[in-house]
């Protein structure tokens, strides 16, 4: 009979067979790779991790972008269903929505007159007026957040502007910001960009309005042939007013307006 030491040596020999030693080496290699990978990740993302742990504020341009962009988006969407005016004084009602008459005549058999010649610039001013308080609030919040982090902050308000541009709405805020702590950072202007093709929809609307003012009607099929991603609906109200609904098929963005032009007399003729 083998004694216990002999049995223990035999078991140890089983454990240290070449196959088991190879498996152990593989495990150590895998563990080493994981440790190295974690080290690389920590090194790569250390600034973000440090910022998250310390509660560091976003950099100023990103802060203003995230603070204001939804306000611009919401303002543009609301404005678009009212014909470019938040509180239209001269409007037609469709689906319980007040839609501005952008071309109008009260007479029968008469061509309408365009009511808002500078439609694009009017919309830009409307959006800016709507979000003005939010702009002030966002910059005040930015200033406060950096002061809490121990920065010396100098903030001077400047000119504010909203621009409808191809495929986007752009807000430009010429606020002067200086941040001083270990070093000094200076910003002379902030830009907020919102993906929205209101510029294109308004351009089509202005073209339709020219047709309404000169011919009394428009053929929306022409536009849908030229721009397959655009759908244009024309709804006729009982008083002869036409409601135009221009919709981007891809994004769902839309612009609606009213026009009353060259309406037949109650007898059905001019």
MIDOSE-1310 file (N, C-alpha, C; in nm, 2 decimals, decimal comma, always signed):
residues 270
xxxx	+0,08/-0,12/+0,00/+0,00/+0,00/+0,00/+0,09/+0,12/+0,00; +0,05/+0,23/-0,09/+0,12/+0,35/-0,09/+0,09/+0,43/+0,03; +0,19/+0,50/+0,09/+0,17/+0,59/+0,20/+0,11/+0,72/+0,15; +0,07/+0,81/+0,24/+0,00/+0,94/+0,21/+0,08/+1,03/+0,13
xxxx	+0,22/+1,04/+0,15/+0,30/+1,12/+0,08/+0,32/+1,08/-0,06; +0,31/+0,95/-0,08/+0,32/+0,90/-0,22/+0,19/+0,94/-0,30; +0,08/+0,93/-0,23/-0,05/+0,96/-0,29/-0,05/+1,11/-0,33; +0,00/+1,20/-0,23/+0,00/+1,34/-0,25/+0,09/+1,38/-0,37
xxxx	+0,20/+1,31/-0,38/+0,29/+1,34/-0,49/+0,23/+1,30/-0,63; +0,16/+1,19/-0,62/+0,09/+1,14/-0,74/-0,02/+1,24/-0,79; -0,09/+1,30/-0,69/-0,20/+1,39/-0,72/-0,14/+1,52/-0,78; -0,02/+1,57/-0,71/+0,04/+1,68/-0,76/+0,09/+1,67/-0,90
xxxx	+0,14/+1,55/-0,93/+0,19/+1,52/-1,07/+0,07/+1,53/-1,17; -0,05/+1,49/-1,12/-0,17/+1,50/-1,21/-0,20/+1,64/-1,24; -0,19/+1,72/-1,13/-0,22/+1,86/-1,15/-0,13/+1,93/-1,25; +0,00/+1,90/-1,24/+0,10/+1,96/-1,31/+0,14/+1,89/-1,45
xxxx	+0,04/+1,82/-1,50/+0,06/+1,77/-1,63/+0,07/+1,88/-1,73; +0,14/+1,86/-1,85/+0,16/+1,96/-1,95/+0,02/+2,02/-1,99; -0,08/+1,94/-2,00/-0,21/+2,00/-2,04/-0,26/+2,10/-1,94; -0,26/+2,07/-1,81/-0,31/+2,16/-1,71/-0,22/+2,29/-1,71
xxxx	-0,09/+2,27/-1,72/+0,00/+2,38/-1,71/-0,03/+2,48/-1,83; -0,06/+2,42/-1,95/-0,09/+2,50/-2,06/-0,22/+2,58/-2,04; -0,32/+2,52/-1,98/-0,45/+2,59/-1,95/-0,43/+2,70/-1,85; -0,34/+2,68/-1,75/-0,31/+2,79/-1,66/-0,25/+2,90/-1,72
xxxx	-0,15/+2,88/-1,81/-0,08/+2,98/-1,89/-0,18/+3,06/-1,97; -0,28/+2,99/-2,03/-0,38/+3,06/-2,11/-0,46/+3,15/-2,03; -0,50/+3,11/-1,91/-0,58/+3,19/-1,82/-0,50/+3,32/-1,78; -0,37/+3,30/-1,74/-0,29/+3,41/-1,71/-0,28/+3,51/-1,82
xxxx	-0,27/+3,46/-1,94/-0,26/+3,55/-2,06/-0,39/+3,63/-2,08; -0,50/+3,56/-2,06/-0,63/+3,63/-2,08/-0,65/+3,74/-1,97; -0,61/+3,71/-1,85/-0,62/+3,80/-1,74/-0,53/+3,92/-1,77; -0,41/+3,89/-1,82/-0,32/+4,00/-1,85/-0,37/+4,10/-1,96
xxxx	-0,44/+4,04/-2,06/-0,50/+4,12/-2,17/-0,61/+4,21/-2,11; -0,69/+4,15/-2,02/-0,80/+4,23/-1,96/-0,75/+4,34/-1,88; -0,64/+4,32/-1,81/-0,58/+4,43/-1,72/-0,53/+4,54/-1,81; -0,45/+4,50/-1,92/-0,40/+4,60/-2,01/-0,51/+4,68/-2,08
xxxx	-0,61/+4,61/-2,12/-0,73/+4,68/-2,19/-0,79/+4,78/-2,10; -0,81/+4,74/-1,97/-0,87/+4,83/-1,87/-0,79/+4,95/-1,85; -0,65/+4,93/-1,85/-0,56/+5,04/-1,84/-0,57/+5,14/-1,95; -0,58/+5,08/-2,07/-0,59/+5,17/-2,19/-0,72/+5,25/-2,19
xxxx	-0,83/+5,18/-2,15/-0,96/+5,25/-2,15/-0,96/+5,36/-2,04; -0,91/+5,33/-1,93/-0,90/+5,43/-1,82/-0,82/+5,55/-1,86; -0,70/+5,52/-1,93/-0,62/+5,63/-1,98/-0,69/+5,71/-2,08; -0,76/+5,64/-2,18/-0,83/+5,71/-2,29/-0,94/+5,80/-2,24
xxxx	-1,01/+5,75/-2,14/-1,13/+5,83/-2,10/-1,12/+5,90/-1,96; -0,99/+5,91/-1,92/-0,97/+5,97/-1,79/-1,03/+6,11/-1,78; -1,01/+6,20/-1,88/-1,07/+6,33/-1,87/-1,22/+6,33/-1,85; -1,29/+6,24/-1,92/-1,44/+6,23/-1,91/-1,47/+6,18/-1,77
xxxx	-1,40/+6,07/-1,73/-1,42/+6,01/-1,59/-1,40/+6,12/-1,48; -1,29/+6,19/-1,50/-1,26/+6,29/-1,40/-1,37/+6,40/-1,39; -1,41/+6,44/-1,51/-1,51/+6,54/-1,52/-1,64/+6,49/-1,45; -1,68/+6,37/-1,48/-1,80/+6,31/-1,43/-1,80/+6,30/-1,27
xxxx	-1,68/+6,26/-1,22/-1,66/+6,24/-1,08/-1,66/+6,38/-1,01; -1,60/+6,47/-1,07/-1,58/+6,60/-1,01/-1,70/+6,69/-1,03; -1,80/+6,65/-1,12/-1,91/+6,74/-1,15/-1,88/+6,85/-1,23; -1,77/+6,85/-1,31/-1,73/+6,96/-1,39/-1,83/+6,99/-1,49
xxxx	-1,85/+7,12/-1,52/-1,95/+7,16/-1,62/-1,91/+7,13/-1,76; -2,00/+7,12/-1,85/-1,97/+7,10/-1,99/-1,89/+7,23/-2,04; -1,82/+7,21/-2,15/-1,75/+7,33/-2,20/-1,86/+7,43/-2,24; -1,84/+7,56/-2,24/-1,94/+7,66/-2,26/-2,02/+7,64/-2,39
xxxx	-1,96/+7,62/-2,51/-2,04/+7,60/-2,63/-2,13/+7,48/-2,63; -2,09/+7,37/-2,57/-2,18/+7,25/-2,56/-2,29/+7,28/-2,46; -2,26/+7,35/-2,36/-2,36/+7,39/-2,25/-2,47/+7,47/-2,32; -2,44/+7,57/-2,39/-2,54/+7,66/-2,46/-2,61/+7,58/-2,57
xxxx	-2,54/+7,50/-2,64/-2,61/+7,42/-2,74/-2,72/+7,33/-2,68; -2,69/+7,26/-2,58/-2,78/+7,17/-2,52/-2,90/+7,24/-2,44; -2,87/+7,37/-2,40/-2,96/+7,44/-2,32/-3,07/+7,51/-2,41; -3,03/+7,55/-2,53/-3,12/+7,63/-2,62/-3,18/+7,55/-2,73
xxxx	-3,11/+7,44/-2,78/-3,15/+7,38/-2,91/-3,30/+7,33/-2,90; -3,34/+7,27/-2,79/-3,48/+7,23/-2,79/-3,58/+7,34/-2,79; -3,54/+7,46/-2,73/-3,63/+7,57/-2,73/-3,65/+7,63/-2,88; -3,54/+7,63/-2,96/-3,55/+7,67/-3,10/-3,64/+7,57/-3,18
xxxx	-3,61/+7,44/-3,15/-3,69/+7,34/-3,23/-3,84/+7,35/-3,20; -3,87/+7,36/-3,07/-4,01/+7,37/-3,03/-4,08/+7,50/-3,09; -4,00/+7,61/-3,08/-4,06/+7,74/-3,14/-4,08/+7,73/-3,29; -3,99/+7,67/-3,36/-4,00/+7,65/-3,50/-4,12/+7,57/-3,54
xxxx	-4,14/+7,46/-3,46/-4,26/+7,37/-3,49/-4,39/+7,44/-3,46; -4,40/+7,51/-3,35/-4,52/+7,58/-3,32/-4,55/+7,69/-3,42; -4,45/+7,76/-3,46/-4,47/+7,87/-3,55/-4,51/+7,82/-3,69; -4,46/+7,71/-3,73/-4,49/+7,65/-3,86/-4,63/+7,62/-3,89
xxxx	-4,71/+7,58/-3,78/-4,85/+7,54/-3,80/-4,94/+7,66/-3,80; -4,88/+7,78/-3,77/-4,97/+7,90/-3,76/-4,93/+8,00/-3,88; -4,86/+7,95/-3,98/-4,83/+8,04/-4,09/-4,72/+8,14/-4,06; -4,63/+8,11/-3,97/-4,52/+8,20/-3,94/-4,54/+8,31/-3,84
xxxx	-4,65/+8,30/-3,76/-4,68/+8,40/-3,66/-4,74/+8,33/-3,54; -4,68/+8,35/-3,42/-4,73/+8,29/-3,30/-4,87/+8,33/-3,27; -4,90/+8,46/-3,29/-5,04/+8,51/-3,26/-5,09/+8,58/-3,38; -5,13/+8,51/-3,48/-5,17/+8,58/-3,60/-5,30/+8,66/-3,58
xxxx	-5,30/+8,79/-3,62/-5,42/+8,88/-3,60/-5,52/+8,86/-3,72; -5,46/+8,82/-3,83/-5,55/+8,80/-3,95/-5,53/+8,66/-4,00; -5,63/+8,57/-3,97/-5,61/+8,43/-3,99/-5,74/+8,36/-4,03; -5,72/+8,24/-4,08/-5,83/+8,15/-4,10/-5,82/+8,03/-4,01
xxxx	-5,93/+7,96/-3,98/-5,92/+7,85/-3,88/-5,94/+7,72/-3,96; -5,85/+7,63/-3,93/-5,86/+7,49/-3,99/-5,82/+7,39/-3,89; -5,90/+7,29/-3,87/-5,87/+7,19/-3,76/-5,85/+7,26/-3,63; -5,93/+7,36/-3,60/-5,92/+7,44/-3,47/-5,78/+7,51/-3,45
xxxx	-5,71/+7,53/-3,56/-5,58/+7,60/-3,55/-5,59/+7,73/-3,63; -5,55/+7,84/-3,57/-5,54/+7,97/-3,63/-5,42/+7,97/-3,73; -5,45/+7,99/-3,86/-5,34/+7,99/-3,96/-5,34/+8,12/-4,03; -5,23/+8,19/-4,03/-5,22/+8,32/-4,08/-5,25/+8,33/-4,23
xxxx	-5,33/+8,43/-4,27/-5,35/+8,46/-4,42/-5,23/+8,53/-4,47; -5,15/+8,46/-4,55/-5,03/+8,53/-4,60/-5,05/+8,60/-4,73; -5,17/+8,57/-4,80/-5,21/+8,64/-4,91/-5,36/+8,65/-4,91; -5,42/+8,77/-4,92/-5,56/+8,78/-4,89/-5,63/+8,90/-4,97
xxxx	-5,75/+8,87/-5,01/-5,84/+8,98/-5,05/-5,98/+8,94/-5,00; -6,06/+9,04/-4,96/-6,19/+9,02/-4,91/-6,29/+9,02/-5,03; -6,25/+9,07/-5,15/-6,33/+9,08/-5,26/-6,34/+8,95/-5,34; -6,45/+8,94/-5,41/-6,46/+8,83/-5,51/-6,39/+8,86/-5,64
xxxx	-6,35/+8,76/-5,70/-6,28/+8,77/-5,83/-6,16/+8,87/-5,83; -6,10/+8,88/-5,72/-5,99/+8,97/-5,70/-5,86/+8,89/-5,66; -5,75/+8,93/-5,72/-5,62/+8,87/-5,68/-5,58/+8,91/-5,54; -5,53/+8,82/-5,46/-5,49/+8,85/-5,32/-5,36/+8,94/-5,32
xxxx	-5,34/+9,00/-5,21/-5,21/+9,08/-5,19/-5,14/+9,01/-5,07; -5,01/+8,99/-5,10/-4,92/+8,93/-5,00/-4,91/+9,01/-4,87; -4,94/+8,95/-4,76/-4,95/+9,02/-4,63/-4,82/+9,03/-4,55; -4,73/+8,94/-4,58/-4,60/+8,94/-4,51/-4,49/+8,92/-4,62
xxxx	-4,45/+9,04/-4,68/-4,35/+9,03/-4,79/-4,22/+8,97/-4,75; -4,17/+9,00/-4,62/-4,04/+8,95/-4,57/-4,07/+8,83/-4,48; -4,12/+8,73/-4,54/-4,17/+8,62/-4,45/-4,05/+8,55/-4,38; -3,94/+8,53/-4,44/-3,83/+8,46/-4,37/-3,78/+8,54/-4,26
xxxx	-3,75/+8,67/-4,28/-3,70/+8,75/-4,17/-3,80/+8,77/-4,06; -3,93/+8,77/-4,10/-4,03/+8,78/-3,99/-4,03/+8,65/-3,90; -4,02/+8,54/-3,96/-4,01/+8,41/-3,89/-3,89/+8,41/-3,80; -3,78/+8,45/-3,85/-3,65/+8,46/-3,77/-3,67/+8,54/-3,65
xxxx	-3,73/+8,66/-3,66/-3,76/+8,75/-3,55/-3,86/+8,69/-3,45; -3,96/+8,62/-3,50/-4,06/+8,56/-3,42/-3,99/+8,45/-3,33; -3,91/+8,37/-3,39/-3,84/+8,27/-3,31/-3,75/+8,33/-3,20; -3,68/+8,43/-3,24/-3,59/+8,50/-3,14/-3,66/+8,56/-3,03
xxxx	-3,78/+8,63/-3,06/-3,86/+8,68/-2,95/-3,91/+8,58/-2,86; -3,95/+8,46/-2,92/-4,01/+8,35/-2,84/-3,90/+8,30/-2,74; -3,78/+8,29/-2,78/-3,68/+8,22/-2,70/-3,59/+8,31/-2,62; -3,62/+8,44/-2,63/-3,53/+8,54/-2,57/-3,51/+8,52/-2,42
xxxx	-3,61/+8,49/-2,35/-3,60/+8,47/-2,20/-3,51/+8,34/-2,18; -3,53/+8,24/-2,26/-3,45/+8,12/-2,24/-3,30/+8,14/-2,27; -3,27/+8,23/-2,36/-3,13/+8,26/-2,39/-3,07/+8,33/-2,27; -3,14/+8,42/-2,21/-3,09/+8,49/-2,09/-3,07/+8,39/-1,98
xxxx	-3,17/+8,30/-1,96/-3,16/+8,20/-1,85/-3,04/+8,11/-1,87; -3,02/+8,06/-1,99/-2,91/+7,97/-2,02/-2,78/+8,03/-1,99; -2,75/+8,15/-2,03/-2,63/+8,22/-2,01/-2,61/+8,24/-1,86; -2,71/+8,28/-1,79/-2,70/+8,30/-1,64/-2,67/+8,17/-1,57
xxxx	-2,73/+8,06/-1,62/-2,70/+7,93/-1,56/-2,56/+7,89/-1,59; -2,51/+7,92/-1,71/-2,37/+7,88/-1,74/-2,28/+7,96/-1,65; -2,30/+8,09/-1,63/-2,22/+8,17/-1,55/-2,22/+8,12/-1,40; -2,33/+8,08/-1,35/-2,35/+8,03/-1,22/-2,27/+7,90/-1,20
xxxx	-2,28/+7,81/-1,30/-2,22/+7,68/-1,29/-2,07/+7,69/-1,28; -2,01/+7,78/-1,35/-1,87/+7,80/-1,35/-1,82/+7,87/-1,22; -1,90/+7,96/-1,17/-1,86/+8,02/-1,05/-1,86/+7,92/-0,93; -1,95/+7,83/-0,93/-1,96/+7,73/-0,83/-1,83/+7,64/-0,84
xxxx	-1,77/+7,63/-0,95/-1,65/+7,55/-0,97/-1,52/+7,62/-0,94; -1,54/+7,75/-0,89/-1,42/+7,82/-0,85/-1,36/+7,91/-0,96; -1,43/+7,93/-1,07/-1,39/+8,02/-1,18/-1,42/+8,16/-1,15; -1,34/+8,25/-1,19/-1,37/+8,39/-1,20/-1,44/+8,41/-1,34
xxxx	-1,56/+8,46/-1,34/-1,64/+8,47/-1,47/-1,67/+8,61/-1,50; -1,64/+8,64/-1,63/-1,69/+8,77/-1,69/-1,78/+8,74/-1,81; -1,90/+8,78/-1,80/-2,00/+8,76/-1,90/-2,06/+8,88/-1,95; -2,06/+8,92/-2,08/-2,11/+9,04/-2,13/-2,21/+9,00/-2,25
xxxx	-2,34/+9,03/-2,23/-2,44/+9,00/-2,34/-2,40/+9,08/-2,47; -2,44/+9,02/-2,58/-2,42/+9,09/-2,71/-2,54/+9,07/-2,80; -2,52/+9,09/-2,93/-2,62/+9,08/-3,03/-2,67/+8,93/-3,04; -2,80/+8,91/-3,06/-2,86/+8,78/-3,08/-2,93/+8,77/-3,21
xxxx	-2,91/+8,65/-3,28/-2,97/+8,64/-3,41/-3,01/+8,50/-3,44; -3,13/+8,48/-3,50/-3,17/+8,35/-3,55/-3,18/+8,36/-3,70; -3,12/+8,26/-3,77/-3,12/+8,25/-3,92/-3,17/+8,12/-3,97; -3,26/+8,13/-4,06/-3,31/+8,01/-4,14/-3,21/+7,99/-4,25
xxxx	-3,15/+7,87/-4,25/-3,05/+7,84/-4,35/-3,08/+7,70/-4,41; -3,02/+7,67/-4,52/-3,05/+7,54/-4,58/-3,03/+7,42/-4,48; -3,13/+7,34/-4,46/-3,13/+7,22/-4,37/-3,11/+7,25/-4,22; -3,11/+7,38/-4,18/-3,08/+7,40/-4,04/-3,14/+7,54/-4,00
xxxx	-3,16/+7,55/-3,87/-3,18/+7,68/-3,81/-3,06/+7,71/-3,72; -3,01/+7,83/-3,73/-2,88/+7,86/-3,66/-2,91/+7,99/-3,57; -2,87/+7,97/-3,45/-2,87/+8,08/-3,35/-2,73/+8,13/-3,33; -2,71/+8,26/-3,34/-2,58/+8,32/-3,31/-2,59/+8,42/-3,20
xxxx	-2,52/+8,40/-3,09/-2,53/+8,48/-2,97/-2,39/+8,54/-2,94; -2,37/+8,66/-2,97/-2,24/+8,73/-2,95/-2,22/+8,77/-2,81; -2,22/+8,67/-2,72/-2,19/+8,70/-2,58/-2,04/+8,68/-2,56; -1,98/+8,77/-2,48/-1,84/+8,76/-2,45/-1,82/+8,70/-2,31
xxxx	-1,75/+8,58/-2,31/-1,73/+8,51/-2,19/-1,58/+8,49/-2,16; -1,54/+8,52/-2,04/-1,40/+8,49/-2,00/-1,40/+8,41/-1,87; -1,34/+8,30/-1,87/-1,33/+8,21/-1,75/-1,18/+8,21/-1,71; -1,16/+8,23/-1,58/-1,02/+8,23/-1,53/-1,02/+8,14/-1,40
xxxx	-0,92/+8,05/-1,41/-0,89/+7,97/-1,29/-0,74/+7,94/-1,29; -0,70/+7,83/-1,33/-0,55/+7,81/-1,35/-0,50/+7,88/-1,47; -0,59/+7,88/-1,57/-0,56/+7,96/-1,69/-0,68/+8,03/-1,73; -0,68/+8,10/-1,85/-0,79/+8,18/-1,89/-0,85/+8,13/-2,03
xxxx	-0,98/+8,12/-2,03/-1,05/+8,08/-2,16/-1,14/+8,20/-2,20; -1,14/+8,23/-2,33/-1,22/+8,34/-2,38/-1,31/+8,29/-2,49; -1,43/+8,34/-2,49/-1,53/+8,31/-2,60/-1,60/+8,44/-2,64; -1,60/+8,46/-2,77/-1,66/+8,59/-2,82/-1,80/+8,56/-2,88
xxxx	-1,83/+8,44/-2,91/-1,96/+8,41/-2,97/-2,00/+8,27/-2,95; -2,13/+8,24/-2,95/-2,18/+8,10/-2,94/-2,28/+8,08/-3,05; -2,27/+7,96/-3,11/-2,36/+7,92/-3,22/-2,44/+7,79/-3,18; -2,57/+7,80/-3,20/-2,65/+7,68/-3,17/-2,71/+7,64/-3,31
xxxx	-2,70/+7,51/-3,34/-2,75/+7,46/-3,47/-2,86/+7,36/-3,44; -2,97/+7,37/-3,51/-3,08/+7,28/-3,50/-3,11/+7,23/-3,64; -3,11/+7,09/-3,66/-3,14/+7,03/-3,78/-3,29/+7,05/-3,81; -3,32/+7,13/-3,91/-3,46/+7,16/-3,95/-3,46/+7,23/-4,08
xxxx	-3,55/+7,18/-4,17/-3,55/+7,24/-4,31/-3,66/+7,34/-4,33; -3,69/+7,42/-4,23/-3,79/+7,52/-4,24/-3,76/+7,62/-4,35; -3,63/+7,64/-4,37/-3,58/+7,73/-4,48/-3,64/+7,69/-4,61; -3,63/+7,56/-4,64/-3,68/+7,50/-4,77/-3,83/+7,51/-4,78
xxxx	-3,90/+7,48/-4,67/-4,04/+7,48/-4,67/-4,10/+7,63/-4,69; -4,03/+7,72/-4,63/-4,07/+7,86/-4,64/-4,04/+7,91/-4,78; -3,93/+7,87/-4,84/-3,90/+7,90/-4,98/-4,01/+7,86/-5,08; -4,06/+7,73/-5,06/-4,17/+7,68/-5,14/-4,30/+7,76/-5,12
xxxx	-4,32/+7,79/-4,99/-4,44/+7,87/-4,95/-4,44/+8,01/-5,02; -4,32/+8,07/-5,02/-4,31/+8,21/-5,09/-4,34/+8,19/-5,24; -4,30/+8,08/-5,30/-4,32/+8,06/-5,44/-4,47/+8,04/-5,47; -4,53/+7,96/-5,39/-4,68/+7,94/-5,40/-4,75/+8,08/-5,38
xxxx	-4,71/+8,16/-5,29/-4,77/+8,29/-5,26/-4,76/+8,38/-5,39; -4,65/+8,37/-5,46/-4,64/+8,45/-5,58/-4,74/+8,41/-5,68; -4,76/+8,27/-5,69/-4,86/+8,22/-5,78/-5,00/+8,27/-5,74; -5,03/+8,27/-5,62/-5,16/+8,31/-5,57/-5,18/+8,46/-5,59
xxxx	-5,08/+8,54/-5,58/-5,09/+8,69/-5,60/-5,10/+8,72/-5,74; -5,04/+8,64/-5,83/-5,04/+8,68/-5,97/-5,14/+8,60/-6,06; -5,17/+8,48/-6,02/-5,26/+8,40/-6,10/-5,39/+8,36/-6,02; -5,39/+8,37/-5,89/-5,51/+8,33/-5,81/-5,51/+8,19/-5,77
xxxx	-5,41/+8,11/-5,81/-5,41/+7,97/-5,77/-5,27/+7,92/-5,79; -5,24/+7,79/-5,76/-5,11/+7,73/-5,78/-5,13/+7,58/-5,81; -5,04/+7,52/-5,89/-5,04/+7,38/-5,91/-4,94/+7,31/-5,83; -4,98/+7,25/-5,72/-4,89/+7,19/-5,62/-4,82/+7,07/-5,68
xxxx	-4,87/+7,01/-5,78/-4,81/+6,89/-5,84/-4,67/+6,93/-5,90; -4,66/+7,05/-5,94/-4,53/+7,09/-6,00/-4,42/+7,08/-5,89; -4,45/+7,12/-5,77/-4,35/+7,12/-5,66/-4,32/+6,98/-5,62; -4,43/+6,89/-5,61/-4,40/+6,76/-5,57/-4,33/+6,67/-5,68
xxxx	-4,34/+6,72/-5,80/-4,26/+6,65/-5,91/-4,11/+6,70/-5,89; -4,09/+6,82/-5,87/-3,95/+6,88/-5,85/-3,89/+6,83/-5,72; -3,97/+6,81/-5,61/-3,92/+6,77/-5,48/-4,00/+6,65/-5,43; -3,95/+6,53/-5,47/-4,03/+6,41/-5,43/-4,04/+6,39/-5,28
xxxx	-3,96/+6,45/-5,20/-3,97/+6,43/-5,06/-4,06/+6,53/-4,99; -4,12/+6,61/-5,08/-4,22/+6,71/-5,03/-4,36/+6,68/-5,06; -4,45/+6,68/-4,97/-4,59/+6,66/-4,99/-4,67/+6,80/-4,97; -4,75/+6,84/-5,06/-4,83/+6,96/-5,05/-4,98/+6,93/-5,06
xxxx	-5,05/+6,97/-4,95/-5,19/+6,95/-4,95/-5,26/+7,09/-4,96; -5,37/+7,10/-5,04/-5,44/+7,22/-5,05/-5,59/+7,20/-5,01; -5,63/+7,26/-4,90/-5,76/+7,24/-4,85/-5,85/+7,37/-4,88; -5,97/+7,35/-4,93/-6,05/+7,46/-4,96/-6,16/+7,48/-4,85
xxxx	-6,16/+7,60/-4,80/-6,26/+7,64/-4,70/-6,39/+7,69/-4,76; -6,49/+7,70/-4,68/-6,62/+7,74/-4,74/-6,62/+7,89/-4,79; -6,53/+7,97/-4,74/-6,53/+8,11/-4,79/-6,43/+8,13/-4,91; -6,38/+8,02/-4,96/-6,29/+8,02/-5,08/-6,14/+8,03/-5,04
xxxx	-6,12/+8,04/-4,91/-5,98/+8,04/-4,86/-5,91/+7,91/-4,88; -5,79/+7,90/-4,92/-5,71/+7,78/-4,94/-5,61/+7,77/-4,83; -5,61/+7,65/-4,77/-5,51/+7,62/-4,67/-5,40/+7,53/-4,73; -5,28/+7,58/-4,73/-5,17/+7,50/-4,79/-5,09/+7,43/-4,67
xxxx	-5,07/+7,30/-4,68/-4,99/+7,23/-4,58/-4,87/+7,17/-4,66; -4,75/+7,22/-4,63/-4,63/+7,17/-4,69/-4,56/+7,08/-4,59; -4,53/+6,95/-4,63/-4,47/+6,86/-4,53/-4,35/+6,79/-4,59; -4,25/+6,78/-4,52/-4,13/+6,70/-4,56/-4,16/+6,56/-4,52
xxxx	-4,16/+6,47/-4,62/-4,20/+6,33/-4,60/-4,10/+6,26/-4,51; -3,98/+6,30/-4,51/-3,87/+6,23/-4,43/-3,87/+6,27/-4,29; -3,87/+6,40/-4,26/-3,86/+6,45/-4,12/-4,00/+6,47/-4,06; -4,10/+6,49/-4,14/-4,23/+6,53/-4,08/-4,25/+6,68/-4,05
xxxx	-4,14/+6,76/-4,08/-4,15/+6,90/-4,06/-4,25/+6,96/-4,16; -4,33/+7,06/-4,11/-4,43/+7,12/-4,20/-4,44/+7,27/-4,19; -4,50/+7,33/-4,29/-4,53/+7,47/-4,28/-4,67/+7,49/-4,34; -4,76/+7,55/-4,27/-4,90/+7,57/-4,31/-4,93/+7,72/-4,32
xxxx	-5,01/+7,76/-4,42/-5,05/+7,90/-4,44/-5,18/+7,91/-4,51; -5,25/+8,02/-4,51/-5,37/+8,04/-4,58/-5,36/+8,15/-4,68; -5,44/+8,13/-4,79/-5,45/+8,23/-4,90/-5,59/+8,24/-4,95; -5,64/+8,36/-4,97/-5,77/+8,38/-5,04/-5,75/+8,47/-5,16
xxxx	-5,77/+8,41/-5,28/-5,74/+8,48/-5,40/-5,83/+8,43/-5,51; -5,88/+8,53/-5,59/-5,96/+8,50/-5,71/-6,08/+8,41/-5,68; -6,15/+8,44/-5,57/-6,26/+8,36/-5,53/-6,38/+8,40/-5,62; -6,45/+8,30/-5,67/-6,57/+8,32/-5,75/-6,68/+8,38/-5,67
xxxx	-6,77/+8,46/-5,73/-6,88/+8,52/-5,67/-6,98/+8,41/-5,63; -7,08/+8,44/-5,54/-7,18/+8,34/-5,50/-7,25/+8,28/-5,62; -7,26/+8,36/-5,73/-7,33/+8,31/-5,85/-7,24/+8,21/-5,93; -7,11/+8,21/-5,89/-7,02/+8,11/-5,95/-6,95/+8,16/-6,07
xx	-6,94/+8,29/-6,08/-6,86/+8,34/-6,19/-6,80/+8,48/-6,16; -6,71/+8,53/-6,24/-6,65/+8,66/-6,22/-6,69/+8,76/-6,33
